[in-house]
Amino acid sequence: MDCDIELEITTGSARGEYTVHVVRAPAGGHASGMFTLDVDDIQDRLPQLEATVLASAVAARRTLPVAEAAVREVGQQLFQALFTREVYGTYRASLGAAQHAGQQLRVVLRLAAPELATMPWETLFDPETETYLCQTEPLLRHIPAPDYNQNPLDVAPPLRILGIVASPRDLPTLDVQAEKEHLGRALAGPVAEGRVELVWSRSGTWDDIQSMLLAGPWHVVHFVGHGDYDSRTDEGRIALVGPDGRAAMVRAVRLMALLSVAAPRPRLVVLNSCSSGEMGQSDLFSGTASALVRSGIGAVAAMQFAISDSAAIAFAHGFYAAIANGRTVDEAARVGRISVMASPDGTLEWVTPALYVRGGTTQLFTLKGTPRASVPLESTTPGRTSGAAGTAGDPGVNVGPVEVDAGAARAAQANAEHAMKRAQLRALYVQASAELRARRYEQAVELFSDLLMLEPEYRDATALRDNAQERLELSGAYRDALAAEEAGDWLAAADGFARVQDDPAYPDAAARRKDCERRQRVADLQGELRYHSSLGSWETVVDVSNELATLDPGAADPDGLATAARAQLTKATPPEPPPAAEPPSEEQPTEHHGSYTAFEPPPEPARQPGMSAIQATGPGQPTAPSSPSPSYAAPKATNPRTERPPSNAKNGTKSPAGPPAWVPLTWGAAALTLAGLIGACFAVYFIWIDDNYWYESGGDGSLRIVYGLIAPFGYLMLAVAGLPERTVLGRTVMAGLVVSHAVFGLSGLNYAVEATAVAGSFAVAGVGLWAGVLALRSQPGRNLGWLLLLATVSVPLVWIQDKGTFMESWYRTQAYFALVQLLVLGAAGTGMLVAARRLRTPSPERTSS
């Protein structure tokens, strides 16, 4: 086929790592990519996926959206892993090329890794177009094996099918007659037309199958029975019937040897898993199918999950009808899937069939000649060797009309239907319980409701449904409370959190409720404060502001109303007039204590009766106060934000006392926060997204800007703000920090570690430690000192490797410790921003004083 896109998937260096390569595509090119896939997790989910698919066969329309979610989730996971960016681009272009040519695009998966054969690739789901690939395009699994370029086998109708049913007595019992009737019903049309001939083996023993194969020719072998996967030998097996009636597990390589006795060898094998066994007995024919194809069979259609009777009949009808009409085997598989989709509405069992092929062609047969006359359904051609020499009482070989007890047949059919219903109910129960455990309560409620609609008294489904409903209501209350909290509706949020706070599933509900109640109280007090401010009740405004400060200091002065109220109170209170001051005498010099001036007044001269105060003091002397008291001078008002610290007379430098200036501190903290966040984003991109194009896309240059320019600018602004102290030593230390950080950053974190960068990083740590200690010794900058220590001393972390190695090529270890250091830098900058905000907005106590 010219419109094939072939994807080859090979293993990587570790389990779960794979490489996908476009072998050929209509759009041309050879795109490739690497992806990781947790195959163990998907294999662990296969039983749940099987239960979901089988449960979808129950005629309950409300189940469809819920059941399909699990299938779609796995399919989207496989699709996004397989179709990487370049591969997906080739796939979309190939779809357009195929449509332009008026053909279908066939997706061929070349699975070079054995564990990939067990993946449910038939669930591949394209989230962009919201379609499953195998529903719109032929999908097949190509097994790596020698390609003999076999030509299609010329077949003169009818196409001969050998049917085998193996039901060992120590495995879940199969209704042999019902299985035969199912396939016979599916092939009734082609058999009546003479296009297909179906012959059954007498039993599922090795000897019986071998004799029937020798009685060929057989074009197709259709096996119904049990299968599993042997993880020890990494190979699939099927269960034949042993001499004692018990299961005889036959590995795929031995089954291939048995099939090779047929002449010619069958080109097609269909492995149909049983549907009447109890759930939990997973039928994994994937390993057997791939092994058969690898050994020489042209194509194998296998059921990767247990399949219901209706789906098995529908698939066989569409599949064999397409083969009998000359279609390719991959197109026949797609027709079979479409037949499964017809009934019941909403079933997901079209996922179950999987097609494995070898070689470059999927045209297995070329039907030539005219079909022979139709044969009545109750009789077919006798066998051609001794294997066919049976009697009418032998149910294995169709040698003529066989009388079947109608009552026994109806009873067998009823038993099969009962077993199928039991399996489907259990599948619904398993799926609903899984959704409940995964806390998807809405889906669990729907599934349990569907189960109870089919079987009202099924086990403990009623209690589980009620529990899921209660959990759903609590989950809704918690979700609504979060939405109310986000919208600032504190009362509604507090009520919602109070409803779920006693549930262990919501451990944060109690704390969130208290926080919402506090926020509501803050909002109420702010409204009260605005009300009193509008009335001019300044003292009440100050009282409310003080209460707000105990709840949230940052909310104590909304719109500056509390500050305005304090200013109004200050204006309304007249200052006390200071007593008259008297200059100090020569005998008693003035003592200065801050802004207060204290002195001892001179003794009053003795006054004679009738002498005035001026006469007593003598000419030219100032008048003394009537009562001696110390002179008082009002202190000068200062602004802590703008007032410069007093000079130090000893060394001519600024005094280290006083908090840092908040404006440059804000700029410096913002620069450090920006550097940490930008650097962390680049590190995350390098570690978890794409390390192949790190240096080509400017990753190294980005870190140079972060470490060499933005961070040094931040430390320079901290020095301008007065951190760690306003002394020559403090500014010298910060200058060293700026220079060493620029040297470290601009040297770069390259493929090979540069000695300059290493030396610069340790210089940053040493100078940063010095600056942090100086800041810790200064009371105003104590908290900032801890943040400065964290941001600088952690810089050498970038050289630590994930296996303990030190100062090696950092990019080879995925830069986990570099990410840690960048996050610490960003956190320290954020803490300094908070400190700067507090310096800008003084506390109510400081304002009122």
Long-range contacts (C-beta under 8 A, 24 or more apart in sequence): 1-103, 1-106, 1-362, 2-26, 2-101, 2-103, 3-94, 3-97, 3-98, 3-101, 3-103, 3-104, 3-105, 3-106, 4-105, 4-106, 4-108, 5-90, 5-91, 5-94, 5-105, 5-106, 5-107, 5-108, 6-108, 6-110, 6-142, 7-82, 7-87, 7-107, 7-108, 7-109, 7-110, 8-110, 8-112, 9-82, 9-109, 9-110, 9-111, 9-112, 9-113, 9-116, 10-112, 10-113, 11-112, 11-113, 15-39, 15-40, 16-40, 18-81, 18-113, 18-116, 20-82, 20-84, 20-87, 22-87, 22-90, 23-110, 25-90, 25-91, 25-93, 25-94, 26-93, 26-94, 26-97, 26-98, 26-101, 26-105, 27-90, 27-93, 27-94, 27-96, 27-97, 29-90, 31-86, 31-87, 31-89, 31-90, 32-86, 32-87, 33-84, 33-85, 33-86, 33-87, 34-84, 35-81, 35-82, 35-84, 36-81, 37-77, 37-78, 37-81, 37-119, 39-115, 39-116, 39-118, 39-119, 42-74, 42-77, 42-78, 42-119, 42-120, 43-115, 43-118, 45-74, 46-118, 46-120, 46-282, 46-284, 46-305, 47-280, 47-282, 48-430, 48-431, 48-434, 49-74, 49-120, 49-305, 50-282, 50-305, 50-306, 50-427, 51-279, 51-426, 51-427, 51-430, 51-431, 51-434, 52-348, 52-427, 52-431, 53-305, 53-348, 53-349, 53-351, 53-352, 54-279, 54-305, 54-306, 54-307, 54-308, 54-349, 54-423, 54-424, 54-427, 55-424, 55-427, 55-428, 55-430, 55-431, 55-447, 56-346, 56-347, 56-348, 56-349, 57-308, 57-310, 57-311, 57-344, 57-347, 57-349, 57-424, 58-344, 58-424, 58-425, 58-427, 58-428, 58-450, 58-454, 59-344, 59-345, 60-450, 60-453, 60-454, 61-345, 61-346, 62-446, 62-449, 62-450, 63-346, 63-428, 63-446, 63-447, 63-450, 64-345, 64-346, 66-435, 66-443, 66-446, 66-447, 67-346, 67-348, 67-431, 67-447, 68-348, 69-443, 70-431, 71-123, 71-125, 71-348, 71-351, 72-123, 72-125, 74-120, 74-123, 75-120, 75-123, 75-124, 75-125, 75-132, 76-125, 76-127, 78-119, 78-120, 78-121, 78-123, 78-124, 78-125, 79-124, 79-125, 79-126, 79-127, 79-133, 80-127, 82-124, 104-137, 104-138, 105-137, 106-137, 106-138, 106-139, 106-140, 106-330, 107-133, 107-137, 107-138, 107-139, 107-140, 108-140, 108-142, 109-139, 109-140, 109-141, 109-142, 110-142, 110-144, 111-141, 111-142, 111-143, 111-144, 111-290, 112-144, 114-234, 114-287, 114-290, 117-141, 117-143, 117-286, 117-287, 117-289, 117-290, 117-356, 118-229, 118-284, 118-286, 118-287, 118-304, 120-304, 120-351, 120-354, 121-354, 122-304, 122-350, 122-351, 122-352, 122-353, 122-354, 123-351, 134-334, 134-337, 134-350, 134-351, 135-337, 135-338, 135-341, 135-350, 137-334, 138-328, 138-330, 138-331, 138-333, 138-334, 139-330, 139-334, 139-355, 140-329, 140-330, 140-333, 140-355, 140-356, 140-357, 140-362, 141-290, 141-354, 141-355, 141-356, 141-357, 142-356, 142-357, 142-358, 143-290, 143-293, 143-294, 143-356, 143-357, 143-358, 144-294, 145-293, 145-294, 145-295, 145-296, 145-358, 145-359, 147-358, 147-359, 147-360, 148-359, 149-359, 149-360, 149-361, 150-298, 150-359, 150-361, 152-361, 152-363, 152-364, 152-365, 152-366, 153-219, 153-264, 153-267, 153-364, 153-365, 153-366, 154-365, 154-366, 154-368, 155-219, 155-365, 155-366, 155-367, 155-368, 156-367, 156-368, 156-369, 157-194, 157-195, 157-324, 157-367, 157-369, 157-370, 157-371, 157-372, 158-190, 158-191, 158-194, 158-195, 158-196, 158-197, 158-371, 158-372, 159-190, 159-195, 159-196, 159-197, 159-219, 159-220, 159-320, 159-323, 159-324, 159-365, 159-367, 160-197, 160-199, 160-216, 160-217, 160-218, 160-219, 160-220, 161-187, 161-196, 161-197, 161-198, 161-199, 161-218, 161-219, 161-220, 161-221, 161-222, 161-320, 162-199, 162-200, 162-201, 162-212, 162-213, 162-216, 162-218, 162-220, 162-221, 162-222, 162-266, 163-198, 163-199, 163-200, 163-201, 163-222, 163-224, 164-200, 164-201, 164-204, 164-209, 164-221, 164-222, 164-223, 164-224, 164-225, 165-200, 165-201, 165-204, 165-224, 165-225, 166-203, 166-204, 166-223, 166-224, 166-225, 166-226, 166-238, 166-239, 166-240, 166-241, 167-204, 167-225, 167-241, 168-204, 168-226, 168-239, 168-240, 168-241, 168-242, 168-245, 168-246, 168-247, 168-248, 169-245, 169-246, 170-245, 170-246, 170-247, 171-226, 171-239, 171-247, 171-277, 171-281, 172-226, 172-274, 172-276, 172-277, 172-278, 172-281, 173-276, 174-224, 174-225, 174-274, 174-276, 174-277, 175-276, 175-412, 175-415, 175-416, 175-419, 176-395, 177-395, 177-404, 177-409, 177-412, 178-276, 178-309, 178-412, 178-413, 178-416, 179-224, 179-274, 180-395, 181-409, 181-413, 182-309, 182-312, 182-313, 182-316, 183-222, 183-224, 183-313, 183-316, 184-377, 185-313, 186-312, 186-313, 186-314, 186-316, 186-317, 186-320, 187-316, 187-317, 187-320, 188-377, 189-317, 189-321, 190-320, 190-321, 190-324, 191-374, 191-375, 191-377, 191-380, 192-374, 192-375, 192-377, 193-371, 193-374, 194-371, 194-372, 194-373, 194-374, 194-375, 195-324, 195-325, 195-367, 195-371, 196-320, 196-324, 197-375, 197-380, 197-381, 198-222, 198-380, 198-398, 199-380, 199-381, 199-383, 199-388, 199-397, 199-398, 200-395, 200-396, 200-397, 200-398, 201-396, 201-397, 202-387, 202-390, 202-394, 202-395, 202-396, 202-397, 203-241, 203-396, 204-240, 204-241, 205-240, 205-241, 205-242, 205-243, 206-240, 206-248, 206-250, 206-258, 208-387, 208-396, 209-240, 209-258, 210-258, 210-261, 211-385, 211-386, 211-387, 212-383, 212-387, 213-258, 213-259, 213-261, 213-262, 214-261, 214-262, 214-385, 214-387, 215-383, 215-384, 215-385, 215-386, 215-387, 215-388, 216-262, 216-263, 216-264, 216-384, 217-262, 217-263, 217-264, 218-262, 218-266, 219-266, 219-267, 219-268, 219-365, 220-266, 220-267, 220-268, 220-269, 220-270, 220-320, 220-323, 221-259, 221-266, 221-268, 221-269, 221-270, 222-269, 222-270, 222-272, 222-316, 223-269, 223-270, 223-271, 223-272, 224-272, 224-274, 225-273, 225-274, 226-273, 226-274, 226-277, 226-281, 226-283, 227-271, 227-273, 227-283, 227-284, 227-285, 227-288, 228-282, 228-283, 228-284, 229-284, 229-286, 229-287, 230-287, 234-287, 235-287, 235-288, 235-291, 236-284, 236-285, 236-286, 236-287, 236-288, 236-289, 236-290, 236-291, 237-287, 237-288, 238-271, 238-285, 238-288, 251-291, 252-287, 252-288, 252-291, 252-292, 252-295, 253-291, 253-295, 255-288, 255-292, 256-291, 256-292, 256-295, 256-296, 256-297, 259-292, 259-297, 260-296, 265-296, 265-297, 266-297, 267-297, 267-298, 267-299, 267-364, 267-365, 268-297, 268-298, 268-299, 268-300, 268-301, 268-323, 268-329, 268-364, 269-297, 269-299, 269-300, 269-301, 270-300, 270-301, 270-302, 270-316, 270-319, 271-300, 271-301, 271-302, 271-303, 272-303, 272-307, 272-312, 272-316, 273-303, 273-305, 273-306, 273-307, 274-306, 275-306, 275-307, 275-308, 275-309, 275-312, 275-420, 275-423, 276-416, 276-419, 276-420, 276-423, 277-306, 277-423, 278-422, 278-423, 278-426, 279-306, 279-423, 279-426, 279-427, 279-430, 281-306, 282-306, 286-354, 289-354, 289-356, 290-356, 292-356, 293-356, 293-357, 293-358, 294-358, 296-358, 297-358, 298-329, 298-357, 298-358, 298-359, 298-364, 299-329, 299-355, 299-356, 299-357, 299-358, 299-362, 299-364, 300-355, 300-356, 300-357, 301-329, 301-333, 301-336, 301-353, 301-354, 301-355, 301-356, 302-353, 302-354, 302-356, 303-352, 303-353, 303-354, 304-352, 304-353, 304-354, 305-349, 305-351, 305-352, 306-352, 306-423, 307-349, 307-352, 308-349, 308-420, 308-424, 309-416, 309-417, 309-420, 310-343, 310-344, 311-340, 311-347, 311-349, 311-350, 311-352, 314-339, 314-340, 314-342, 314-343, 315-339, 315-340, 315-352, 315-353, 319-353, 323-364, 323-365, 324-367, 325-367, 326-365, 326-366, 326-367, 328-362, 328-363, 328-364, 329-355, 329-357, 329-362, 329-363, 329-364, 330-355, 330-357, 330-362, 331-362, 378-402, 421-454, 425-451, 425-454, 425-455, 425-458, 428-454, 429-458, 429-459, 429-461, 432-461, 432-464, 432-468, 433-464, 436-464, 436-467, 436-468, 436-471, 439-471, 439-475, 439-505, 441-468, 441-469, 441-471, 441-472, 441-475, 442-472, 444-468, 444-472, 445-469, 445-472, 471-505, 474-499, 474-500, 474-503, 474-505, 474-506, 478-506, 478-509, 481-509, 481-512, 485-512, 485-516, 490-516, 490-517, 490-519, 490-520, 490-523, 491-516, 491-520, 494-520, 518-551, 518-552, 521-551, 522-548, 522-551, 522-552, 522-555, 525-551, 526-555, 526-558, 529-558, 529-561, 529-562, 530-558, 530-559, 530-561, 533-561, 533-564, 533-565, 536-568, 538-565, 538-566, 538-568, 538-569, 538-572, 539-565, 539-569, 541-565, 542-566, 542-569, 542-844, 542-848, 545-844, 546-844, 549-843, 549-844, 549-845, 553-838, 553-843, 553-844, 554-837, 554-841, 556-843, 556-844, 557-841, 557-844, 557-847, 562-844, 562-847, 563-847, 566-847, 566-848, 575-634, 578-631, 578-632, 578-633, 578-634, 579-625, 579-629, 579-630, 579-631, 579-632, 580-625, 580-631, 581-631, 581-633, 582-622, 582-624, 582-625, 582-631, 583-622, 594-635, 595-633, 595-634, 595-635, 595-636, 596-632, 596-633, 596-635, 597-631, 597-633, 598-630, 598-631, 599-630, 599-631, 601-625, 601-628, 640-842, 640-846, 641-839, 641-840, 645-726, 651-728, 653-726, 653-727, 653-728, 654-726, 654-727, 655-726, 656-725, 656-726, 656-727, 656-730, 656-778, 657-778, 657-780, 658-722, 658-726, 658-780, 659-722, 659-780, 659-781, 659-839, 660-718, 660-721, 660-722, 660-723, 660-780, 660-781, 660-784, 660-839, 661-720, 661-721, 661-722, 661-839, 662-721, 662-836, 662-837, 662-839, 662-840, 663-721, 664-717, 664-718, 664-720, 664-721, 665-717, 665-718, 665-721, 665-723, 665-784, 665-832, 665-835, 665-836, 665-839, 666-833, 666-836, 666-837, 666-840, 667-714, 667-717, 668-713, 668-714, 668-715, 668-716, 668-717, 668-718, 668-720, 668-721, 668-723, 668-832, 669-714, 669-718, 669-829, 669-830, 669-831, 669-832, 669-833, 669-835, 669-836, 670-714, 670-829, 670-833, 671-710, 671-711, 671-713, 671-714, 671-717, 671-829, 672-711, 672-714, 672-715, 672-791, 672-825, 672-826, 672-828, 672-829, 672-832, 673-826, 673-829, 673-830, 673-832, 673-833, 674-710, 674-829, 675-706, 675-707, 675-710, 675-711, 675-714, 675-822, 675-825, 675-826, 675-829, 676-822, 676-823, 676-824, 676-825, 676-826, 676-827, 676-828, 676-829, 677-826, 678-702, 678-706, 678-710, 679-703, 679-706, 679-707, 679-818, 679-822, 679-825, 679-826, 680-819, 680-822, 680-823, 680-826, 682-706, 683-815, 683-818, 683-819, 683-822, 684-819, 686-811, 686-814, 686-815, 687-814, 687-815, 687-816, 687-819, 691-811, 691-814, 694-811, 695-751, 700-748, 700-749, 700-750, 703-745, 703-748, 703-749, 704-745, 704-746, 704-748, 705-745, 706-745, 706-822, 707-741, 707-744, 707-745, 707-746, 708-741, 708-742, 708-744, 708-745, 708-746, 708-747, 709-742, 709-745, 709-746, 711-741, 711-745, 711-825, 712-738, 712-739, 712-741, 712-742, 712-745, 714-829, 715-741, 718-788, 718-832, 722-781, 723-771, 723-775, 723-781, 723-784, 723-788, 724-771, 724-772, 724-774, 724-775, 724-778, 724-781, 724-784, 724-785, 724-788, 725-774, 725-775, 725-777, 725-778, 725-781, 729-774, 730-771, 730-774, 733-767, 733-770, 733-771, 733-774, 734-771, 736-763, 736-767, 737-764, 737-767, 737-768, 737-771, 737-792, 740-764, 740-767, 741-792, 741-795, 744-795, 749-798, 749-810, 749-811, 749-818, 751-809, 751-811, 752-809, 753-799, 753-807, 753-808, 753-809, 753-810, 758-799, 758-807, 761-795, 761-796, 761-798, 761-799, 762-796, 764-792, 764-795, 765-792, 765-793, 765-794, 765-795, 765-796, 767-792, 768-792, 768-793, 768-795, 769-793, 783-831, 783-835, 784-832, 784-835, 787-828, 787-831, 787-832, 787-835, 788-828, 790-824, 790-827, 790-828, 791-824, 791-825, 791-828, 791-829, 794-820, 794-821, 794-824, 794-825, 795-821, 797-821
